């Protein structure tokens, strides 16, 4: 390869809420550099291939994900020293998977909580943190929660999903009020089954749209006020 040409790779940051925690999909490298460290799934961009196509291809090859609910380009890393072997540009994609998806994983691949990452190869730990920040911001001003939530849910379940993704407690009452006023979520005719100990069944909600919609570009979560979402 000529000295002025560089490899370009596509990486996938796959997030899913599992066990009330936001987790990321990583695979363990078996060869240098960073042998034994964990890395994002991805690989080299092929000639004539689009970046998004490349990211999807590597995800399909690495794991059997039945459906990615949302995929968007995150960022490009161009530090000349990010790969000790040669200069490699990397474009990362944020991919969100609903909780019902249970992809089949090879033996070298596993889910990891984003707040307890193992030793990561290259700059992948930093890329994961950038993806978490992107997701946290978009949960404030878009309906992107649809890509992390089940088809129908109670408000308490949605609160737990938002809290896991954002990384701090969220007020269920405030979340319901804001998302209902913005027409992000809507009640369904269904309710949960009554528990054995009694109690009133809870209304099941759904997202009004399962495509990305900007609902308030100036909104933001305030972590110091118990998960308050400004309107």
N, C-alpha and C positions, 0 to 999 in steps of 0.2 A: 504494500500500500504506500503511495507517495507520502512524503513527510507532511505535506500540507493537507492531507485528507484524514478524516477522523471517522471512526465507527460511531454509529448512533443507535442507541438501544431504547426500547419502550419498556416501562415498568408499570405494574399494576399494584395500587394500594387498595386492597380489598377489605372493607370494613363490614362487620356484622355484629349486632347486639346479641350476645350469648351469655346466659346466666346473669343477666342484669349488668353486664360489662361490655364496653365496646372493645372488640377484638379485631386483630389484623392477621391476615394469612401470610405466613412466611415459610421458606424452605431452608434446610440446613445444608450449607456447602460442604462438599466432601473433598475438595481439592483447593490448593492455593490459588490466589491469595485469599486470606481470611478463612482458611480451612476451619470447619467447626462452627463458624458464625452463621447467623441467620440472615436471609436475603429476601427481597421482594421478588415475586415471579416476574419474569420478563426475558428479553433477549434482543438480539441484533435486528435492526430494521433491514428488511430485504429491499433490493432494487425494485422500484416501481410500486412499493407498498406504502399505504398511508399509515401514519402513526397509530391512529385508533384501531385500524385493522390489525396491525402488528400486536398491540397490547391485547386485543381480544383473542388473537391466535395463540399467544403464549399462555394466557389464562386457560383456554380450552385444552391446551396440550398438557398443562401442569395439573389441573384439577377439573373435575366434572361439575361445573356450576350450572345448574339447570336454567337459571335466569339471573342476569344482573339487572337489578331494578333501576339503577342509574349509573351512567358512565360519563365522566367529563375530564378534559385535560387539566392537569393540576399545575405543573411547572416544568421548566427545562433546567437541568444542572449542567454547567459548562466549566467547572473548575478543572484546569489542566491536570491536577494531581489527584483527582477523585479515584482514578484507577491506577495502581502502581505499575501496571504492565505497559500501558499506552494511553494516549488521550482518547476518552470515550465520552461523548455527549449522551445525556439521558433525559428523556421526556417521560414524566410520570403521569399516570391517570388515576383518578379517584373512582373506585367502583364500590357501590353499595348493594348489599344483599339482604333481602328480607329474612326474618327469623325462621320462616318455614323451610328455607332452602338448606339442604344437608348434603353438600357436595362430597363425593368420594375422594379421599385424600391419599396420595402415595405415602409410603413410610417415612420419607424425609420431610414431610410437610405437616404443619400444625397451626392452630389458632393460638394467638398470644394476646393477652390484655395490653392495650396501648399504653396504660400507665405502669406496666411492669415488663417492659421490653427486654429481651435477652440481648447479648452482645450482637450487634448488627454489622454486616459487611458494608464496605464502601461508605457512602453517605446515606444509607437507607434509613437509619434511625432518624436523621434530620428530615428526610422526605416524609416519613410517617408523621412526625410532629407537624409539619406543614399541612398535611392532609387533614389532621385533626383540627387544626385552626380553621381551615377552609370549611369543614363540615360544621364546626361550631358557629361560624359566622352565618352560613347559609340557613341553619336552623332558625336564626333570628328573623331573616327577611324573606324567606321563601317557604314553600310547602315541602321541602326535601325530606321531611320526616316520613313521607309515604314510602320511601325506599328502604326504611329501616323497620317499619311497623308491619304487623300482619294486616290482612285484608279488613278485618273488623277488630275492634279493641274497646276496652273500657277506658275512661279518662285516667284512672290510676295506672293502667298498663302503658298508656301513652306517656304519662309523666315519667314512668320508670325508663322508657326508651329514650326520652329527651335527656333525662339526668345522666344516663350512661354515656350518651354521645357527647354531651357538653362537658361532663366531668365535675358537676356540682349539683346539689339538690335543686329541684324545680317545684314551684307551687302548682299543684293540680288545679286549684280554683282559678288562678290567674291564667294558666295555660289554656284551660277550657274557654275562658271569657275572651281572650285575645284571638285564639284560632277560630272560634265560632263567629266573632264579629268580622273577621277577615274572610269568612266563608271558606276557610281552609278545610275544616272538618264539618261533618253533618251527622245528626243522629240517624240510626237505622230503625226499622220497626222492631228489631230484636232486642232481647235482654238476656243477661246471664242467668243460668239456673240458680235457684236458691241454694244456699249452703245448708248442710245438715243442721247446723245450729240456728237456722232461721236467718233473718235479715232480708232487707229489700233487694230484689234483683237490680243489677246495674244496667243502664242503657248501653248498648253497643254502638260505637261510632265508626265512621269510615272517612277517608280523605275524599273531598269532593272531586279532586283530579289526581290521577296517578302519573301525571307528567309535570315537569318542573315549571312552577309559576312564581314570579316575584310578587310578593304580597304587600311588602312595605320596605322600600330600600333604605329607610332610615332607622329601622328597628334594631335593637340589640339586647341581648341578655345581660343582666347585671348580677354577677356571681355573688356579690357581697350582700344582696338583699333576697336571699333564699330563692334564687332562680327567677327573679322578676323579669318579665319581658316587657320592654317599653313599647308603646303603641305608636 
